[in-house]
Amino acid sequence: MTRERLEAWLAAYGRAWERKDTEAFVDLFAPDVRYHWTPFQDPKRGREGVGEAFRAAVSRQEAIEFNCTLRWVEGQEGLAHWWCSFDRVETGHRVRLDGIFEMMFDEAGRCEVFREWWHSDEAEEEWWHSDEAEDR
């Protein structure tokens, strides 16, 4: 995996997310991919599992904007910093996410193992509001 190939892969990932294009999204992954959405859940397995999770997530998002910066690539592994914002369908609230991707690729350039760690200002607002309520 070269820096250029991984940057192109990340751009395709972002485009698929922004367009809510499940087919383009799952095509980025190996058939037996393990996609770790969070470190606390079992990974989504295979393109079908990734596709189901992706469809469910983007069904609640509008006006998606994705950006990332490749931080490191060596051999078949890479690390990127990413950030995204979207409108939450249910509330109209603008949500911001910021996180890290760790990726491992096969020789064809498809992702075999994908791990992400992220934080959302949506969760932060809930946390802060609950603290304010307890202080009253």
MARKEKOL-853807 format. One record per residue: residue number from 1; residue in three letters; x, y, z of N, C-alpha, C, CB in turn. Coordinates in steps of 0.02 Angstrom, whole numbers, always signed. Atoms other than C-alpha are relative to their C-alpha. Glycine has a CB too. Layout:
% residues N
REC   n res    n_x    n_y    n_z   ca_x   ca_y   ca_z    c_x    c_y    c_z   cb_x   cb_y   cb_z
REC NUM ala      X      Y      Z      X      Y      Z      X      Y      Z      X      Y      Z
...
This chain:
% residues 136
REC   n res    n_x    n_y    n_z   ca_x   ca_y   ca_z    c_x    c_y    c_z   cb_x   cb_y   cb_z
REC   1 met    +43    -59     +0     +0     +0     +0    +45    +62     +0    -49     +0    +62
REC   2 thr    -38    -62     +3    +73   +166    -51    -42    +57    +30    +20    +18    -74
REC   3 arg    +35    -60    -27    +30   +336    +21    -54    +23    -49    +51    +57    +13
REC   4 glu    +48    -23    +51    -55   +384   -143    -61    -46     -4    +34     +3    -68
REC   5 arg    +57    +47     +2   -162   +225   -148    -44     +6    +61    +26    -72     -6
REC   6 leu    +39     -6    -61   -215   +246    +32    -38    +66     +1    +44     -6    +62
REC   7 glu    +36    -63     +4   -259   +429     +6    -60     -5    -47    +47    +57    -23
REC   8 ala    +55    +10    +47   -365   +378   -144    -55    -43    +33    +25    -34    -65
REC   9 trp    +48    +43    -35   -448   +241    -39    -40    +41    +50    +36    -59    +37
REC  10 leu    +34    -42    -50   -488   +366   +100    -47    +50    -34    +52    +37    +43
REC  11 ala    +43    -46    +37   -559   +489    -28    -63    -37    -23    +37    +31    -61
REC  12 ala    +58    +40    +21   -672   +350    -95    -45    -16    +59    +24    -65    -35
REC  13 tyr    +38    +13    -62   -725   +306    +83    -43    +62    +17    +48    -17    +60
REC  14 gly    +36    -62    -15   -772   +488   +114    -56    +14    -49    +49    +58     +1
REC  15 arg    +52    -12    +51   -867   +505    -51    -59    -47    +11    +29    -10    -71
REC  16 ala    +54    +48    -11   -965   +346    -16    -42    +19    +61    +29    -71     +9
REC  17 trp    +37    -20    -60  -1012   +408   +158    -42    +62    -16    +49    +15    +58
REC  18 glu    +37    -61    +15  -1061   +582    +96    -60    -13    -46    +47    +51    -33
REC  19 arg    +54    +16    +47  -1167   +506    -43    -47    -54    +25    +29    -21    -66
REC  20 lys    +39    +55    -29  -1237   +369    +70     -5    -58    -49    -71    +24    +20
REC  21 asp     -4    +51    +53  -1182   +246    -65    +26    -65    +30    +45    +25    -59
REC  22 thr    -18    +63    -33  -1183    +75    +18    +43    -43    -45    -62    -38    +22
REC  23 glu    -38    +43    +46  -1120    -17   -136    +72    +23     -7    -33     -2    -69
REC  24 ala    -69    -27     +5   -969    +98   -159    +37     -9    +66     -2    +75    -19
REC  25 phe    -32     +7    -65   -935    +89    +28    +25    -71    +10    -49    +19    +56
REC  26 val    -21    +70    -14   -933   -101    +43    +51    -25    -51    -61    -46     +0
REC  27 asp    -50    +20    +50   -831   -118   -118    +71    +16    +21    -15    +34    -66
REC  28 leu    -66    -18    -24   -685    -40    -23    +30    -54    +45     -3    +65    +38
REC  29 phe    -20    +49    -49   -676   -191    +91     +6    -70    -30    -49     -1    +58
REC  30 ala     -8    +70    +19   -618   -371    +72    -63    -38    +19    +64    -32    +34
REC  31 pro    +61    +38    -15   -757   -501    +71     -6    -23    +73     -4    -60    -44
REC  32 asp     +1    +24    -69   -708   -563   +245    +23    +53    +50    +44    -61     +7
REC  33 val    -22    -56    -43   -674   -391   +322    -26     -7    +72    -24    +66    -30
REC  34 arg    +21    -10    -70   -680   -364   +509     +2    +75    +13    +47    -41    +51
REC  35 tyr     +6    -73     -8   -742   -186   +539    -19    +14    +72    -54    +30    -50
REC  36 his     +9    -16    -70   -723   -128   +719    -27    +71     +6    +66     -8    +41
REC  37 trp    +34    -65     -2   -850    +14   +733    +19    +37    +64    -77    -10     -3
REC  38 thr    -25    -28    -63   -800    +42   +914    +42    -55    +33    -59    +24    +48
REC  39 pro    -39    +52    -34   -677    -47  +1029    -41    -42    +49    +58    +32    +37
REC  40 phe    +40    +34    -51   -822   -105  +1139    -51    -48    -28    -34    +51    +42
REC  41 gln    +48    +45    +31   -926   -203  +1014    +38    -50    -43    -51    +39    -43
REC  42 asp    -29    +48    +47   -891   -358   +912     +3    +33    -68    -42    -66     -2
REC  43 pro     -5    -31    +66   -834   -312   +737    -58    -21    -45    +66    -17    -32
REC  44 lys    +44    +18    +54   -952   -306   +590    +41    -46    -44    -28    +64    -40
REC  45 arg    -38    +50    +38   -902   -456   +484    -27     -5    -71     -2    -68    +34
REC  46 gly    +18     +7    +70   -900   -468   +296    -33    +61    -28    -45    -60     -9
REC  47 arg    +30    -57    +34   -966   -347   +168    -74     +8    +19     +7     -6    -75
REC  48 glu    +71     -4    -17  -1146   -391   +212    -10    +33    +68    -32    -70     +0
REC  49 gly     +5    -30    -67  -1122   -348   +396    +18    +74     +0    +44    -37    +48
REC  50 val    -21    -70     +5  -1031   -187   +353    -54    +40    -35    +67     +6    -38
REC  51 gly    +52    -35    +37  -1165   -140   +227    -62    +13    +41    -19    -40    -61
REC  52 glu    +59     -9    -44  -1307   -167   +351    +12    +56    +51    -17    -66    +36
REC  53 ala    -16    -51    -50  -1221    -61   +483     +5    +69    -32    +65    -17    +36
REC  54 phe     -7    -64    +36  -1178    +76   +356    -69    +27    -18    +43    -10    -63
REC  55 arg    +67    -23    +19  -1357    +85   +289    -39    +27    +60    -40    -58    -33
REC  56 ala    +36    -22    -61  -1428    +98   +465    +28    +67    +25     +7    -53    +55
REC  57 ala    -30    -62    -25  -1304   +235   +514    -18    +59    -45    +76     -7     +3
REC  58 val    +11    -57    +44  -1324   +345   +360    -74    +16     -9    +31    -12    -68
REC  59 ser    +72    -15     +5  -1514   +330   +363    -20    +54    +49    -41    -64    +13
REC  60 arg    +13    -51    -51  -1505   +447   +513    +42    +62     -9    +13    -29    +70
REC  61 gln    -46    -56    +13  -1384   +571   +432    -19    +35    -65    +73    -25     -3
REC  62 glu    +10    -41    +59  -1406   +714   +307    +57    +51     -4    -70    +36     +0
REC  63 ala    -51    -53    +11  -1286   +844   +233    +67    -21    +30    -24    +66    +32
REC  64 ile    -61    +30    -28  -1135   +735   +272    +61    +33    -32     +2    -76    -13
REC  65 glu    -64    -27    +22   -961   +813   +259    +55    -38    +35     +6    +77    +15
REC  66 phe    -54    +42    -26   -807   +702   +280    +67    +27    -22     -9    -74    -23
REC  67 asn    -70    -18    +16   -622   +747   +286    +47    -45    +39    +13    +75    +16
REC  68 cys    -49    +39    -37   -466   +655   +337    +70    +20    -22    -11    -75    -10
REC  69 thr    -71     -9    +14   -277   +665   +343    +35    -66    +14    +30    +58    +43
REC  70 leu    -39    +61     -9   -168   +514   +316    +60    +17    +45    +23    -30    -68
REC  71 arg    -54    -13    -48    -45   +506   +461    +59    -47    -10    -26     -7    +71
REC  72 trp    -55    +49     +3    +55   +348   +425    -21    -57    -46    +18    -26    +70
REC  73 val    +11    +61    +39    +70   +206   +301    +66    -38     -3    -27    +16    -72
REC  74 glu    -59    +43     +5   +192    +60   +304    -24    -70    -17    +42     +1    +67
REC  75 gly    +22    +66    +22   +175   -105   +214    -72     +3    -21    +10    -52    +55
REC  76 gln    +71     +3    +16     -9   -147   +208    -44    +33    +53    -22    -72     -9
REC  77 glu    +37    -31    -55    -59    -41   +358     +2    +76     -5    +28    -22    +68
REC  78 gly     +2    -73     +1   -111   +139   +378    -39    +26    +60    -31    +25    -64
REC  79 leu    +32    -34    -55   -172   +264   +506    -21    +69    -25    +46     +5    +63
REC  80 ala    +24    -65    +23   -279   +418   +472    -39    +34    +56    -44     -8    -63
REC  81 his    +43    -41    -43   -357   +559   +571    -58    +23    -43    +40    +62    +31
REC  82 trp    +58    -20    +40   -535   +595   +513    -47    +42    +42    -36    -61    -28
REC  83 trp    +52    -38    -32   -676   +713   +553    -58     +6    -49    +25    +70    +22
REC  84 cys    +61     +1    +40   -854   +722   +492    -53    +41    +36    -24    -74    -12
REC  85 ser    +59    -31    -29  -1012   +821   +519    -60    -17    -43    +10    +78     +5
REC  86 phe    +63    +14    +34  -1192   +789   +474    -58    +25    +42     -7    -76    -15
REC  87 asp    +61    -18    -36  -1368   +838   +520    -34    -65    +21    -47    +44    -44
REC  88 arg    +37    +57    -26  -1458   +711   +630    -72     +6    -25     +4     -4    +78
REC  89 val    +66     -2    +31  -1620   +669   +538    -54    +12    +53    -14    -66    -37
REC  90 glu    +53     -4    -50  -1724   +651   +697     -6    +69    +32    +12    -52    +53
REC  91 thr     +0    -63    -38  -1674   +817   +776    +19    +61    -41    +47     -5    +58
REC  92 gly    -26    -56    +39  -1596   +924   +639    +64    +28    +29    -52    +54     -5
REC  93 his    -61    -23    -33  -1448   +947   +757    +61    -17    -43     +7    -32    +71
REC  94 arg    -63    +13    +35  -1277   +964   +673    +47    -37    +48    +33    +67    -24
REC  95 val    -43    +43    -41  -1166   +825   +741    +71     +2    -29    -27    -74     +1
REC  96 arg    -70     +2    +21   -976   +828   +735    +33    -62    +30    +38    +65    +21
REC  97 leu    -39    +58    -22   -865   +673   +746    +73    +14    -15    -24    -65    -36
REC  98 asp    -72     -5    +11   -677   +665   +761    +31    -65    +23    +31    +62    +39
REC  99 gly    -26    +65    -19   -575   +507   +762    +62    -22    -38    -51    -50     -9
REC 100 ile    -58    +32    +29   -438   +390   +705    -23    -65    -34    +54    -15    +54
REC 101 phe     +8    +64    +35   -441   +248   +577    +66    -37     +2    -25    +10    -73
REC 102 glu    -57    +45     +8   -320   +102   +586    -22    -53    -51    +24    -32    +69
REC 103 met    +21    +42    +56   -325     -2   +426    +54    -49    -20    -20    +43    -60
REC 104 met    -45    +50    +28   -247   -162   +359    -30    -23    -66    +11    -60    +50
REC 105 phe    +24    +13    +68   -259   -202   +173    +28    -65    -28    +18    +57    -45
REC 106 asp    -26    +57    +38   -243   -353    +61    +40    +26    -60    -58    -47    -23
REC 107 glu    -43    -20    +57   -132   -351    -94    -39    +37    -54    +33    -62    -30
REC 108 ala    +42    -33    +50   -279   -293   -202    -22    +70    +22    -63    -42    -14
REC 109 gly    +17    -66    -24   -299   -136    -95    -68     +4    +34     +2    +48    -56
REC 110 arg    +63     +1    -36   -458   -191     -7    +15     -7    +75    -46    -58    -25
REC 111 cys    -12     +0    -72   -470   -164   +180    -24    -66    +30    -35    +59    +34
REC 112 glu    +16    +63    -33   -465   -326   +280    -19     +9    +74    +59    -48     -5
REC 113 val    +14    -16    -71   -464   -254   +457     -4    +76     +5    +55    -30    +48
REC 114 phe    +12    -72     -6   -535    -83   +497    -20    +14    +72    -55    +25    -50
REC 115 arg    +16    -19    -69   -534     -7   +671     -8    +76     +2    +56    -23    +50
REC 116 glu     +7    -72     -9   -601   +163   +718    -14    +16    +73    -57    +26    -44
REC 117 trp    +12    -30    -65   -600   +265   +876    -23    +70    -14    +65     -2    +47
REC 118 trp    +27    -66    +14   -704   +422   +879    -38    +28    +60    -45     -2    -61
REC 119 his    +40    -34    -51   -791   +549   +986    -48    +46    -36    +46    +39    +50
REC 120 ser    +52    -40    +29   -950   +643   +950    -19    +57    +47    -62    -42    -17
REC 121 asp    +24    -54    -43  -1004   +813  +1014    -72    -13    +21     +6    +67    -36
REC 122 glu    +68    +19    -18  -1178   +738  +1018     -1    -35    +69    -32    -46    -53
REC 123 ala     -6    +34    -64  -1128   +622  +1161    +24    +48    +54    +49    -59     -6
REC 124 glu    -26    -48    -47  -1033   +764  +1243    -55    +45    +26    +55    +42    -32
REC 125 glu    +56    -42    -21  -1188   +874  +1245    -44    -38    +50    -40    +23    -60
REC 126 glu    +41    +39    -45  -1288   +734  +1327    +34     -5    +68    -13    -70    -28
REC 127 trp    -37     +6    -62  -1151   +712  +1457     -2    +66    +39    +73    -21    -14
REC 128 trp     +0    -65    -34  -1140   +898  +1495    -69    +18    +25    +26    +55    -47
REC 129 his    +68    -16    -22  -1328   +918  +1504    -19    -41    +62    -50    -12    -57
REC 130 ser    +18    +41    -59  -1344   +774  +1627    +37    +27    +61    +18    -74    -12
REC 131 asp    -36    -29    -56  -1209   +854  +1737    -36    +63    +24    +73    +17    -20
REC 132 glu    +34    -62    -20  -1300  +1021  +1734    -64    -16    +38    -16    +43    -62
REC 133 ala    +62    +19    -35  -1461   +934  +1785    +14    -22    +71    -35    -55    -39
REC 134 glu    -16    +23    -67  -1376   +852  +1934    +22    +57    +45    +56    -52     -4
REC 135 asp    -22    -57    -40  -1302  +1019  +1990    -56    +44    +24    +49    +41    -39
REC 136 arg    +56    -44    -18  -1474  +1100  +2004    -34    -22    +63    -51     +2    -55
